[in-house]
Amino acid sequence: MNETYKIAIVDDSKEDRNYIEALLNTWSKDNGCDISIKDFESAESFLFNYSEEKDFDILLLDIEMGDMDGVSMAKEIRKGNETVQIIFITGYSDYIADGYDVAALNYLIKPVNNEKLLGVLNKATSKIVKNEKKLILKTTEGMVVMPIREIKYLEVQQNYVTVHGKTDVTVKKTLGEFEKELDERFFRLGRSYIVNLSFIRKVTKNDAILTDDTKIPLPRGYYDEINKAIIKRI
């Protein structure tokens, strides 16, 4: 059974929404994948819907809209969702720098070029597949399945490792064993921590500060290394 990708188009132009939707349907048929599309005429209407439905995979956002622009909306989304793929659509290249803080996948200039959009959608879905990798954690109470996209960091505590995600799970396993199961989003910080680079908000000389303000101490000599790893992922 094919995976269904849930996509939102947010644009105050009905004509532009219809055009993008037609391109999405063509991409869906050509790639043999299923999509579910919802369109919204404003950032506010999307956020109202998003309060009940947070399972969108891809957002196609116009930047220049009414009271709330697309970048401001994306910042609201990013407060609680690090993995949704955000694609900005704009009539002006001047806005591109505004999206760095929300980890936008790409920018498309209106009128949207068909081939460019299809290429970006392929890139988005490949990232979504990566985001769905899961860890199977064996605890004394049973098995816990945790998507690795939810893992903020792993922390050694004597002979155990605590995996910090939406919930914290402690298992008897080494950090080295976990390191083999994780992907390029994760960076080993000495003997005690592995951190998900996607959740790092700021790096100081002493700490890696996560989006929830957790401070992970940097071992001596790791400041430059972690910054290089972050830059490599951009």
Secondary structure, 3 states (H helix, E strand, C coil): CCCEEEEEEECCCHHHHHHHHHHHHHHHHHHCCEEEEEEECCHHHHHHHHCCCCCCCEEEEECCCCCCCHHHHHHHHHCCCCCCEEEEEECCHHHHHHHHHHCCCEEEECCCCHHHHHHHHHHHHHHHHHHCCEEEEEECCEEEEEEHHHCCEEEEECCEEEEECCCEEEECCCHHHHHHHCCCCEEEECCCEEEEHHHEEEECCCEEEECCCCEEECCCCCHHHHHHHHHHHC
